[in-house]
Amino acid sequence: MSTNHPSEAPGRAFTRRSLLQGAAAGAAGLLLAGGVGQPAFAAATRPYIPASLTYAPTDPLAGFFQKVAAGTASIVFNGDSITEAYGAANPQEGYPALLLDRLRRSKQQPLGGLGYVPARYQFSGAVPKPVTATYLTYYGPSDNVIDIQANTYALKRSTQEGLGRRSLLLEKGIIKATSFTQKFTSVRVSYRAQTTATVFFVQIGSAAPQKVTPASIAEGQLTLGPFSSAVRTVKVTAETSGVYLEGFDIYDGDEAAGFHAVESSQSGSMTWQFSAASGAPVGLGTGTGSSGWANSLVRYEPDLIASMWGTNDYANQIPPTDVKQHTMNYLALMHAKKPTATKLVIMPYEFGAKRTLPWSDYVKAQNDAVKDFVTANPTAKVGFFNLGTYIPKYFGAASATTEFMSDGIHPNSHGYDVIAAILYVYFTSKPA
């Protein structure tokens, strides 16, 4: 079967998140027990998973597929709650992490550390709460542990900076610090300084805190290590206001692994929100989307920048013509930031609740956006993949909670494993 379906056209992969340490690790490990080519739930899920896919030499993802075959592909996954793993027990049971596991296992690469952990997860507001709402602990001005989901801190949860627009404004008198405890060999701290007077400290365990003075208004990063593999606590503390903490790349012996993946999403997102060129749709407030988050891409060299949007556009009945333009605006931003990276627009499956404007209009809008963008930018490598070709509405069921679904929209860990299995077959497509 060719990847060039009438409704499709192809695209590329980035950092490894290893299985969660602690009690939640077992479930994620079981999801992979079926091997790299099929999930543990093969008997039930097989109808959704193609046996193999092929690509033509002219396929826009041909170069990416070749890199995957060689075992050296890096991917950034942009998206909404389905990419952020809403409905799963923890982020390691979302499709980006499970797909990365499959890719690394296929080439006997180390599974490594948690990979990119944002300063906050939007999906931690899920009901019921996931087993691991966040890997981070947050502290107030008196070093008291605080819940940043509370309305008190709403304006400090930035939606403009960092991968997925999930940075956190650290200020001495409000959200003073954050920390995590994980096993790692090295950590990269990513931040954006908002003033030239920004000062903050990074501390590992009981070692003396390291002072960071960026001295410029820009994206920054600080690498800690390499160390021997061990469980350590890392804490970032604000001395002044003006630092947006974006997140951490957490490695555990996988710094040089061939496959890497970064999850860059936010629950509730619509396509327009990921480009300043797009204005807020009628009825959804004022203002524009954000392009600031894409500054974080300068830290990475992705072979593929993939996105999966459409569910929230459909739920809010954003006019499909607008969705098409918003998608083109997003692709223009990605092309400007990383012109050599392949781009892939993934259309998710249709959820159960029917809307007036049909799902097919939204599939067509995003597919047409890819076609028109490539026509206007003939050197760009941009593909389209319709996940719904393989996954029927509601994962083939008529009720909200099923073997694969946590509710009427989001998969559970089993469902995410199916998505990872489908994308694994797609990303390992063979020459026709």
C-alpha positions in Angstrom: 0.0 0.0 0.0 1.4 3.4 -0.9 1.5 6.3 1.5 0.3 8.5 -1.3 -3.4 7.9 -0.6 -5.8 10.3 -2.3 -6.3 11.9 1.1 -2.7 11.7 2.2 0.8 12.8 1.4 3.9 12.2 3.7 6.8 13.9 6.2 9.8 13.2 9.6 11.3 12.3 14.0 13.5 13.7 18.0 14.3 13.0 22.2 13.6 9.8 24.2 11.4 9.7 27.2 12.1 6.5 29.1 9.4 4.7 31.0 8.4 6.4 34.2 10.2 5.5 37.3 8.1 4.2 40.1 4.7 2.6 40.2 3.4 4.0 36.9 6.3 2.4 34.9 4.7 -1.1 34.8 1.7 -0.1 32.6 3.8 1.7 30.0 6.2 -1.2 29.8 3.4 -3.7 29.2 2.2 -1.6 26.2 5.4 -2.4 24.4 5.5 -6.1 25.2 4.1 -7.0 21.8 7.4 -6.0 20.1 8.4 -3.2 17.8 6.0 -4.0 15.0 2.8 -4.6 16.9 1.3 -3.6 20.2 0.7 -5.9 23.1 -3.0 -5.8 22.3 -2.4 -7.2 18.8 -5.4 -9.5 18.7 -7.9 -6.7 19.3 -6.1 -3.8 17.5 -4.9 -5.6 14.4 -7.8 -4.4 12.2 -6.6 -0.8 12.7 -2.9 -1.3 11.9 -1.7 -1.7 8.3 0.8 -4.6 7.8 3.2 -2.3 5.9 3.3 0.8 3.8 5.4 1.9 0.8 6.4 5.2 -0.7 7.3 6.5 -4.1 10.6 8.3 -4.9 8.7 11.5 -5.2 7.1 11.2 -1.8 7.9 14.4 0.3 8.8 12.1 3.2 11.2 9.9 1.2 14.3 11.4 2.8 12.8 11.0 6.2 11.9 7.4 5.6 15.4 6.8 4.6 16.7 8.4 7.8 14.4 6.2 9.8 15.7 3.1 8.0 19.2 4.2 8.9 18.2 4.7 12.6 19.0 8.5 12.9 15.8 10.5 12.8 14.7 13.3 15.1 11.1 14.5 15.4 9.1 17.3 17.0 5.4 16.6 17.6 3.2 19.6 17.8 -0.5 19.2 18.7 -3.3 19.3 21.1 -4.5 17.0 24.0 -4.2 13.9 21.9 -0.5 14.6 21.4 -0.1 15.7 25.0 -1.4 12.3 26.1 -4.7 13.5 27.8 -6.5 10.3 29.0 -3.3 8.3 29.5 -1.9 7.6 33.0 1.2 9.7 32.2 3.1 11.2 29.3 5.1 8.1 28.7 1.9 6.4 27.6 1.2 9.0 24.9 1.8 8.2 21.3 5.0 10.3 20.9 6.8 8.4 23.7 5.5 5.0 22.7 6.4 5.6 19.0 9.9 6.6 20.1 10.2 3.3 22.1 9.3 1.3 19.1 11.8 3.1 16.9 14.6 2.8 19.4 13.8 -0.9 20.1 13.9 -1.6 16.3 17.5 -0.5 16.2 18.5 -1.8 19.7 19.1 1.8 20.9 19.0 2.7 24.6 15.6 3.8 25.8 17.2 6.4 28.1 15.6 9.2 30.1 12.3 11.0 30.1 13.4 13.3 27.1 11.8 16.7 27.0 9.7 17.6 30.1 7.9 20.9 29.8 7.8 23.3 32.7 4.1 22.4 33.1 1.7 20.0 31.5 -1.7 21.3 30.4 -3.2 17.8 30.6 -2.6 17.7 34.3 -6.1 19.2 34.6 -7.6 16.0 33.2 -10.5 14.4 35.1 -9.8 11.8 36.5 -6.3 13.0 37.1 -3.5 11.0 35.5 -1.3 8.9 37.7 1.5 11.4 37.1 0.0 14.9 36.6 3.4 16.4 36.2 7.0 15.4 36.9 7.6 18.7 38.6 7.0 20.1 42.1 6.4 23.9 42.4 7.2 26.2 45.3 5.8 29.5 46.5 7.8 32.4 48.1 8.3 30.5 51.4 9.4 27.3 49.7 5.9 26.0 50.3 4.7 23.4 47.7 1.9 25.0 45.6 -0.6 23.8 42.9 0.0 25.9 39.9 -3.3 24.7 38.4 -5.1 27.0 40.9 -6.6 30.2 39.6 -4.1 32.2 41.7 -1.4 31.3 39.3 -3.3 31.4 36.0 -1.6 34.5 34.6 1.8 33.0 35.4 1.3 30.0 33.2 2.5 31.5 30.0 0.9 30.4 26.7 3.4 32.2 24.5 6.9 30.8 25.1 8.4 27.3 24.9 7.5 24.2 23.0 3.8 23.7 23.2 3.4 27.2 24.8 3.8 25.6 28.2 6.4 27.8 29.8 6.2 28.9 33.4 7.0 32.4 34.7 9.3 32.2 37.7 9.2 35.1 40.1 10.6 35.3 43.6 7.4 36.4 45.2 4.9 34.2 43.4 6.1 30.9 41.8 9.6 31.0 43.2 11.0 27.6 42.1 10.3 24.2 40.6 12.1 20.9 40.9 12.1 17.3 39.7 13.8 14.1 40.9 14.7 11.6 38.2 17.5 9.2 37.1 19.7 10.9 34.6 23.2 11.3 33.1 22.7 14.8 31.9 20.0 17.5 31.8 19.5 20.5 29.6 17.6 23.5 31.1 15.7 25.6 28.5 14.5 29.1 29.4 13.8 32.5 27.9 15.0 35.6 29.7 12.6 38.5 29.4 15.0 41.2 30.8 18.7 41.7 30.7 18.7 41.7 34.5 17.3 38.2 34.9 19.0 36.0 37.5 18.1 32.5 38.6 19.8 29.5 40.2 20.1 25.8 39.2 21.0 23.3 41.9 21.6 19.6 41.7 21.1 17.7 45.0 23.0 19.3 47.8 25.6 20.9 45.6 26.1 24.7 45.6 23.5 26.4 43.4 24.8 27.6 40.0 24.0 31.2 39.2 22.6 32.0 35.7 22.7 35.5 34.4 21.6 35.5 30.7 22.4 39.2 30.1 20.3 39.2 27.0 16.6 38.9 26.0 16.6 35.6 24.2 16.3 31.8 24.3 18.9 30.2 26.5 20.0 26.8 27.8 22.2 25.3 30.4 23.6 21.8 30.2 24.3 19.9 33.4 26.6 16.8 33.2 27.5 14.3 32.0 27.3 12.4 35.3 27.1 8.7 36.2 23.5 7.4 35.9 21.8 8.0 39.2 18.6 9.6 40.8 19.1 13.2 41.5 17.0 16.3 42.3 17.3 19.4 40.1 15.8 22.7 41.4 15.5 26.0 39.5 14.9 29.0 41.7 14.2 32.6 40.6 16.2 35.5 42.1 14.5 38.1 40.0 11.4 38.2 37.8 11.5 37.8 34.1 12.6 34.3 33.4 10.2 31.9 31.6 11.3 28.4 32.4 10.4 26.3 29.3 11.5 22.8 30.2 14.2 20.1 30.6 15.8 17.6 28.3 16.4 14.7 30.6 18.8 12.0 29.3 19.9 8.7 30.9 22.7 7.4 28.6 20.7 8.2 25.4 22.3 11.5 24.5 23.8 10.0 21.3 20.9 7.7 20.5 19.9 7.8 16.8 16.1 8.4 17.4 14.9 11.4 19.3 11.4 12.8 19.8 10.1 16.0 21.5 6.4 16.4 22.4 5.4 20.1 21.8 1.7 20.3 22.4 -1.0 21.8 24.6 -4.4 20.4 25.5 -7.2 22.4 24.1 -5.2 23.9 21.2 -6.6 24.8 17.8 -4.6 25.3 14.7 -4.8 29.1 14.8 -3.1 29.3 18.2 0.3 28.2 16.8 0.9 31.2 14.5 0.7 34.9 15.2 -0.5 35.4 11.6 -3.8 33.8 12.6 -6.4 35.8 14.5 -8.8 34.4 17.0 -11.9 33.0 15.3 -15.2 34.7 15.9 -16.6 33.9 19.2 -13.3 32.7 20.7 -12.0 36.0 22.1 -9.7 38.5 20.6 -6.0 38.6 19.7 -3.8 36.3 17.7 -2.0 33.1 17.9 1.5 32.8 19.1 4.7 32.5 17.1 7.0 33.0 20.2 6.9 29.3 21.1 8.7 28.5 17.8 11.8 30.3 19.0 12.5 27.1 21.0 13.0 25.2 17.8 16.4 26.9 17.4 17.7 24.4 20.0 16.9 21.4 17.9 17.7 20.1 14.4 14.5 18.0 13.7 14.3 15.9 10.5 10.6 16.0 10.9 8.2 18.6 12.4 4.8 16.8 12.7 1.6 18.3 13.9 -1.8 16.7 14.8 -4.7 19.2 15.0 -8.3 19.2 14.0 -10.3 17.8 16.9 -10.8 21.2 18.7 -11.3 23.1 15.4 -14.1 20.6 14.6 -15.5 20.7 18.1 -15.7 24.5 17.9 -16.9 24.4 14.3 -14.2 26.8 13.1 -15.0 27.4 9.4 -13.0 24.9 7.4 -11.8 27.7 5.1 -10.3 29.4 8.2 -8.7 26.1 9.3 -7.0 25.8 5.9 -5.5 29.3 6.2 -4.5 28.7 9.9 -2.7 25.6 8.7 -0.9 27.4 6.0 0.1 30.1 8.5 1.5 27.5 10.8 3.4 25.8 7.9 4.9 29.2 6.9 6.2 29.7 10.4 7.7 26.2 10.5 9.3 26.7 7.1 10.8 30.0 8.2 12.2 28.6 11.4 13.4 25.2 10.0 13.4 25.4 6.2 15.3 22.1 5.7 13.1 20.0 8.0 10.3 17.9 6.5 6.9 18.9 7.8 4.0 16.5 8.3 0.3 17.4 9.0 -1.4 14.5 10.7 -5.2 14.5 10.7 -6.6 12.7 13.8 -9.5 10.3 13.9 -13.1 11.6 14.1 -14.5 11.6 17.7 -18.0 10.5 18.4 -20.1 13.7 19.0 -21.4 14.8 15.6 -21.3 18.5 14.6 -23.1 20.4 11.9 -20.1 20.9 9.6 -18.9 17.4 8.8 -15.5 16.0 9.8 -14.7 15.4 6.1 -14.6 19.2 5.6 -11.8 19.5 8.1 -9.8 16.6 6.6 -10.1 18.4 3.2 -9.2 21.8 4.7 -5.9 20.5 6.1 -5.1 18.4 3.1 -5.8 21.4 0.8 -3.6 23.6 3.0 -0.7 21.2 2.4 -1.2 21.1 -1.3 -1.5 24.9 -1.6 1.5 25.5 0.6 3.7 23.2 -1.5 2.4 24.9 -4.7 3.5 28.3 -3.3 6.7 26.8 -1.8 7.9 24.2 -4.3 11.1 23.4 -2.4 9.3 22.6 0.8 8.8 19.0 1.8 5.4 18.8 3.4 3.2 15.7 3.7 -0.3 14.9 4.9 -1.3 11.7 6.8 -4.9 10.9 7.6 -4.9 8.8 10.8 -8.6 8.4 10.4 -8.0 6.2 7.4 -7.0 3.5 9.9 -8.9 4.4 13.0 -12.7 4.6 12.7 -14.7 7.1 14.7 -14.7 6.4 18.4 -12.1 3.6 17.8 -15.0 1.6 16.3 -17.2 1.8 19.3 -20.5 3.6 20.2 -19.8 4.6 23.8 -17.4 7.0 25.3 -15.4 4.6 27.4 -14.1 1.6 25.6 -11.0 -0.6 25.5 -9.2 2.1 23.6 -10.9 5.4 24.8 -10.8 7.2 28.1 -13.8 9.4 27.1 -15.6 10.4 23.9 -12.5 12.2 22.5 -9.3 11.0 24.0 -7.7 7.6 23.9 -6.6 5.7 27.0 -3.1 4.1 27.1 -4.2 1.2 24.9 -5.6 3.6 22.3 -2.3 5.6 22.3 -0.5 2.4 21.8 -2.6 1.7 18.6 -1.8 5.2 17.3 1.9 4.6 18.0 1.8 1.3 16.2 0.1 2.9 13.1 2.7 5.7 13.0 5.5 3.2 13.4 4.4 1.3 10.3 4.0 4.7 8.5 7.4 6.0 9.6 9.1 2.7 8.6 7.5 2.8 5.1 9.5 0.9 2.5 10.4 2.0 -1.1 7.6 1.0 -3.5 
